[in-house]
Amino acid sequence: MTLSMGGPRALPRMGLGCMNLSHAYGVPPSDEDGLALLRTALDEGVTHLDTATLYGGGRNEELVGRALRGRRDEVVLASKGGMANVDGSKVIDGRPSTLRAQVDASLGRLGVDHIDLYYLHRWDKTVPIGESVGALASLVEEGKIGAIGLSEVSVDRLREAQAVAPIAVVQNEYSLWSRNPELGMLAATAAAGIALVAFSPVARGFLGDSVGDPNALAEKDIRRAMPRFQPSNWPANAALLPGWRALAAEAGCTPAQLALVWLLSRGNHVVPIPGTTSIGHLRDNFAAESLSVDSALLERAGELIDTTTVSGPRYAPGPAAEVDAETFEDAA
């Protein structure tokens, strides 16, 4: 099943998040291993790749570009701008001049003449979102990007952006343990015919049962700074895993597959983009699209792993301030 983006391309029900091939979760795989995973994904029918200017300081786009040589027309290619690594620091900059320069740089790294879907990676709160979206709209007119997306935004910001140009996709974090889209974005995107791309759909590995001990994570793994993996919250969260494993066994699938099937059940416009460095996990993840799990079991999954049972917020205060999406802390 595909979702229209208002253009000649279509967004599949699932995509591959490419970030962790170059960025964020400890030591990334070698370029050779990353390239092998991407080529396997293409060979096995994955048709939506998601990358960004930020990831690996541009190295992720270069890697994706190498994988796409001679195969560009096989995929919906998504990238992002407005957040980049500048002199070793993450900088959010949504000025039109910056976005235009970043799109041109992304085209060069990817080795393509257009990007199907381009997101404003974060709303720069010092720049009216209409100015950033207006710049992206002009790039659509020039044929450099095919459609506009927004990431980690609120319903209010989506509506402001829609007043300037059509928005094809919103990409916010969504999983059993991060239910923020249920505070309005899930319904708003469904009503507007907009795809809701769910990043971190397996809860940064938690729902894949792949985080045994957060203290064993690599020194630069971003999860070390995330409250849910820290000692004040991890024991309570880890206590949910035995029940989660039991539910997956009852469903006859892996824990990660159960998390993805649950997300797919949330609406035909919901598009998970799990990432992985393992070809085996890649195959398991994309097999989830064809799995059938009883709705009553999915309901039990949603009761076991929920905002009320998970300990700790999504982000520490600093990163939380960069995000515009609705929060349960604000809703309380």
Secondary structure, DSSP 8 states (H G I E B T S, - for coil): -EEE-SSS-EEES--EE-GGGTSSSSS---HHHHHHHHHHHHHTT--EEE--SSGGGGHHHHHHHHHHTTTGGGSEEEEEESEEEETTEEEE---HHHHHHHHHHHHHHHT-S-EEEEEESS--TTS-HHHHHHHHHHHHHTTSEEEEEEES--HHHHHHHHTTS---EEEEE-BTTB-GGGGTHHHHHHHHT-EEEEESTTGGGGGGT--S-GGGS-TT-GGGGSGGGSTTTHHHHHTTHHHHHHHHHHHTS-HHHHHHHHHHTT-TTEEE----S-HHHHHHHHHGGG----HHHHHHHHHHSSTTTS-S-SS-HHHHHT--S--HHHH-
